[in-house]
Amino acid sequence: MATDKADTSFMPMVIAACEQRESPQQRLLTDGLAATMLPAPLRALLGLRVVRTRLAVLMDRDAPGIWNSIACRKRYLDDAVAQAIADGIAQIVVLGAGFDTRAARFTAASEVTAVEVDLPRTVARKRRRLGDSRVVLAPIDFEHDDLATILTDHGYDPAHPAIIVWEGVTQYLTADAVHDTLHAFDSAASGTRLAFTYVRQEFLDGTELYDAPGLRRRFVDTGVWRFGLRPAEVAELLSCFGWHEHEQVGRDEYRERYLEPVGRIGPVSPVERCVAAVKN
């Protein structure tokens, strides 16, 4: 059975909500709104350590280290947005936001504006959970709708730099849709920042399973994940659309930056990586 794209948006928020149950000195990320995105019965269950532990075990059974990987990617992207705001960028754009609360958290703590786009079903569900927020939610079909038009119609100003976050989305798209999304920012102001994730192409090809055959059966064999990249290909792809790759991070960087400083141990999945880029 194919995996519903909207439903996959919940699991990263389950991980974020569970991390809030760790002490501030040991958690990998801080997201005080994560639990509000989840149904009340699930929130109650996550209050039990045995449930949180079991969830982590079940996730890592199909993909060793996927729990830590998702938690760290969310922390990395939070850090990227925080740094952009500190540097004077006043717009956040979130592509395929799912139930992530990043835009809501940062607009509540600063004067920045934020526009999120996602599938209509996800946007409708999120509106019911988000409550009072300055985030503008806009429905989109990435395969068919014009992203640039939708963003500008909902408040994004390409004449001024923005921080664009594209988390956990590219693997669900066709190559053409990924290219169209990058093309939508052709007129973005110089200094605009892009932070996104991608799945490694060798995992999609099946030439490297990274000890995660179950994950591949669920997402690749069913045709849910369709797009991937090799690390060495990223800079060239971005340059075609006027971006400069600033850095890439993955398993090793996550361990060094996030796990080791808080004394956390355990595997980190290498299947997915994060990229930070700047508009030329």
C-alpha positions as CSV (number, residue, x, y, z in Angstrom):
1,M,0.0,0.0,0.0
2,A,1.3,3.4,-0.9
3,T,2.1,5.8,1.9
4,D,0.0,8.9,2.2
5,K,2.1,12.0,1.8
6,A,0.0,14.0,4.2
7,D,0.1,11.3,6.9
8,T,3.9,11.2,6.7
9,S,4.0,14.8,8.0
10,F,3.0,13.6,11.4
11,M,6.0,11.4,12.3
12,P,8.6,14.2,12.3
13,M,6.3,16.1,14.7
14,V,6.0,13.0,16.9
15,I,9.8,13.0,17.1
16,A,9.8,16.7,17.9
17,A,7.2,16.3,20.6
18,C,9.1,13.4,22.2
19,E,12.3,15.4,22.3
20,Q,10.5,17.9,24.4
21,R,10.2,15.2,27.1
22,E,13.9,15.1,27.4
23,S,15.7,17.5,29.7
24,P,16.8,20.8,28.1
25,Q,20.4,19.6,28.5
26,Q,19.8,16.4,26.5
27,R,17.2,17.2,23.9
28,L,18.3,17.5,20.2
29,L,15.8,20.3,19.4
30,T,13.4,22.6,21.1
31,D,9.8,22.9,19.8
32,G,7.2,23.8,22.3
33,L,4.4,23.7,19.7
34,A,5.1,20.3,18.3
35,A,2.6,18.5,20.6
36,T,-0.2,20.8,19.5
37,M,0.0,19.4,16.0
38,L,-0.8,15.9,17.2
39,P,-4.2,14.4,18.1
40,A,-5.0,14.6,21.9
41,P,-4.9,10.8,22.4
42,L,-1.5,10.6,20.9
43,R,-0.2,13.5,23.0
44,A,-1.3,11.6,26.1
45,L,0.4,8.4,25.0
46,L,3.7,10.3,24.4
47,G,3.7,11.3,28.0
48,L,4.7,7.7,28.8
49,R,8.4,7.0,28.5
50,V,7.7,3.4,27.5
51,V,5.7,4.6,24.6
52,R,8.4,7.0,23.4
53,T,11.0,4.4,23.7
54,R,9.0,1.9,21.8
55,L,8.3,4.4,19.0
56,A,12.0,5.1,18.6
57,V,12.8,1.3,18.5
58,L,10.1,0.7,15.8
59,M,11.3,3.5,13.6
60,D,14.9,2.5,13.8
61,R,13.9,-1.1,13.0
62,D,13.3,-0.2,9.4
63,A,16.0,2.4,9.2
64,P,18.7,2.4,11.9
65,G,19.2,6.0,13.1
66,I,16.2,7.6,11.4
67,W,14.9,9.0,14.7
68,N,18.2,10.9,15.4
69,S,18.5,11.9,11.7
70,I,15.1,13.5,11.6
71,A,15.5,15.2,15.0
72,C,18.9,16.6,13.9
73,R,17.7,17.8,10.5
74,K,14.9,19.7,12.2
75,R,17.5,21.3,14.6
76,Y,19.8,22.2,11.7
77,L,16.9,23.9,9.8
78,D,15.9,25.7,13.0
79,D,19.4,27.0,13.3
80,A,19.5,28.1,9.7
81,V,16.3,30.1,10.2
82,A,17.5,31.6,13.5
83,Q,20.8,32.7,11.8
84,A,19.0,34.2,8.9
85,I,16.8,36.3,11.2
86,A,19.8,37.3,13.2
87,D,21.4,38.5,10.0
88,G,18.4,40.7,9.1
89,I,16.3,38.5,6.9
90,A,12.7,39.2,7.6
91,Q,10.8,36.7,5.4
92,I,10.4,32.9,5.9
93,V,9.1,30.7,3.1
94,V,8.3,27.1,3.9
95,L,7.7,24.7,1.1
96,G,5.8,21.5,1.9
97,A,5.5,22.6,5.5
98,G,3.5,19.6,6.7
99,F,2.7,20.0,10.4
100,D,6.1,21.6,11.2
101,T,5.8,24.6,13.6
102,R,9.0,26.4,12.6
103,A,7.3,29.4,11.0
104,A,4.8,29.8,13.8
105,R,7.6,29.7,16.4
106,F,9.8,32.2,14.7
107,T,7.0,34.7,13.8
108,A,5.8,34.6,17.4
109,A,9.3,35.5,18.7
110,S,10.2,38.2,16.1
111,E,8.7,40.6,13.5
112,V,9.4,38.3,10.5
113,T,6.7,37.3,8.1
114,A,6.1,33.7,7.0
115,V,4.3,32.0,4.1
116,E,3.8,28.2,4.1
117,V,2.7,26.1,1.1
118,D,1.5,22.5,1.1
119,L,-1.1,20.1,-0.2
120,P,-4.6,21.4,0.3
121,R,-5.5,18.5,2.7
122,T,-2.5,19.2,4.9
123,V,-3.2,22.9,5.0
124,A,-6.8,22.4,6.0
125,R,-5.8,20.1,8.8
126,K,-3.0,22.4,10.0
127,R,-5.2,25.4,10.1
128,R,-7.5,23.7,12.6
129,R,-4.5,23.0,14.9
130,L,-2.3,26.1,14.5
131,G,-4.6,28.5,16.3
132,D,-3.6,32.2,16.6
133,S,-0.6,32.7,14.3
134,R,0.7,35.2,11.8
135,V,1.8,32.4,9.4
136,V,0.0,32.6,6.0
137,L,-1.0,29.1,4.9
138,A,-1.4,28.5,1.1
139,P,-2.6,25.3,-0.5
140,I,-0.6,24.1,-3.6
141,D,0.0,21.1,-5.8
142,F,3.7,21.1,-6.5
143,E,3.2,19.1,-9.7
144,H,0.7,21.5,-11.3
145,D,0.4,24.9,-9.6
146,D,2.7,27.9,-10.2
147,L,4.6,28.3,-7.0
148,A,5.9,31.8,-7.7
149,T,2.4,33.1,-8.3
150,I,1.0,31.5,-5.2
151,L,3.8,32.8,-3.0
152,T,3.6,36.4,-4.2
153,D,-0.2,36.3,-3.9
154,H,0.2,35.3,-0.3
155,G,2.7,38.0,0.8
156,Y,6.1,36.8,-0.3
157,D,8.2,39.7,-1.8
158,P,11.0,38.4,-4.0
159,A,12.6,41.9,-4.0
160,H,13.8,41.2,-0.5
161,P,15.9,38.3,0.8
162,A,14.1,35.4,2.5
163,I,15.0,32.2,4.1
164,I,13.4,29.3,2.2
165,V,13.0,26.0,4.0
166,W,12.2,22.8,2.0
167,E,12.2,20.0,4.5
168,G,11.5,16.3,3.7
169,V,9.8,17.1,0.4
170,T,12.1,16.7,-2.6
171,Q,12.1,12.9,-2.5
172,Y,8.3,12.9,-3.1
173,L,8.6,14.9,-6.3
174,T,9.6,14.2,-9.9
175,A,12.8,15.7,-11.1
176,D,10.8,18.2,-13.2
177,A,8.8,19.3,-10.2
178,V,12.1,19.9,-8.2
179,H,13.5,21.9,-11.1
180,D,10.3,23.9,-11.4
181,T,10.4,24.7,-7.7
182,L,14.0,26.0,-8.0
183,H,13.0,27.9,-11.1
184,A,10.2,29.6,-9.1
185,F,12.9,31.6,-7.3
186,D,14.7,32.9,-10.3
187,S,13.8,36.4,-9.3
188,A,14.6,36.0,-5.6
189,A,16.8,38.7,-4.2
190,S,20.5,38.2,-3.9
191,G,21.3,36.9,-0.5
192,T,18.1,34.8,-0.2
193,R,18.9,31.6,1.6
194,L,17.7,28.1,0.9
195,A,17.9,25.1,3.3
196,F,16.6,21.8,2.1
197,T,16.8,18.1,2.4
198,Y,17.3,15.3,-0.1
199,V,17.5,11.5,-0.2
200,R,20.6,9.9,-1.5
201,Q,20.3,8.6,-5.1
202,E,22.1,5.4,-4.4
203,F,19.4,4.5,-1.9
204,L,16.7,5.0,-4.5
205,D,18.8,3.0,-7.0
206,G,19.2,0.2,-4.5
207,T,23.0,0.2,-4.9
208,E,23.4,1.2,-1.2
209,L,20.7,0.3,1.3
210,Y,22.3,1.8,4.4
211,D,21.0,-1.0,6.5
212,A,17.4,0.2,5.8
213,P,15.8,-2.3,3.4
214,G,12.5,-1.9,5.2
215,L,12.5,1.9,4.6
216,R,13.3,1.3,0.9
217,R,10.4,-1.2,0.5
218,R,8.0,1.2,2.1
219,F,8.9,4.4,0.2
220,V,10.9,3.5,-2.9
221,D,9.4,0.2,-4.0
222,T,5.9,1.7,-3.7
223,G,6.9,4.7,-5.8
224,V,6.4,7.2,-3.0
225,W,9.9,8.5,-3.1
226,R,11.0,9.4,-6.7
227,F,13.8,11.9,-6.6
228,G,17.3,11.7,-5.2
229,L,20.7,13.2,-5.5
230,R,24.3,12.3,-5.0
231,P,26.3,14.7,-2.7
232,A,28.7,15.6,-5.5
233,E,25.7,16.6,-7.8
234,V,24.1,19.2,-5.5
235,A,26.4,22.2,-6.2
236,E,26.0,21.8,-10.0
237,L,22.2,21.5,-9.8
238,L,21.9,24.6,-7.6
239,S,24.2,26.6,-9.8
240,C,21.9,26.0,-12.8
241,F,19.3,28.0,-10.9
242,G,21.5,30.7,-9.5
243,W,22.3,29.3,-6.1
244,H,25.7,28.8,-4.4
245,E,26.0,25.7,-2.1
246,H,27.2,26.9,1.3
247,E,27.4,23.5,3.0
248,Q,26.0,20.0,3.2
249,V,25.5,18.1,6.4
250,G,24.6,14.5,7.3
251,R,25.3,11.8,9.7
252,D,28.9,12.8,10.7
253,E,28.0,16.5,11.2
254,Y,24.8,15.7,13.1
255,R,26.8,13.6,15.6
256,E,29.5,16.2,16.1
257,R,27.2,19.3,16.3
258,Y,24.1,17.9,18.1
259,L,24.5,14.4,19.6
260,E,27.9,14.6,21.2
261,P,27.5,18.0,22.9
262,V,24.4,16.7,24.8
263,G,25.8,13.3,25.5
264,R,23.4,11.4,23.2
265,I,24.4,8.1,21.6
266,G,22.9,5.9,19.0
267,P,23.0,5.6,15.2
268,V,22.2,8.3,12.8
269,S,20.8,7.4,9.4
270,P,22.9,8.6,6.3
271,V,19.9,8.2,3.9
272,E,19.0,11.9,4.0
273,R,21.2,15.0,3.9
274,C,20.6,18.8,4.5
275,V,21.9,21.5,2.2
276,A,22.3,25.3,2.8
277,A,22.6,27.5,-0.2
278,V,22.6,31.3,-1.0
279,K,21.2,33.1,-4.0
280,N,23.9,34.7,-6.1
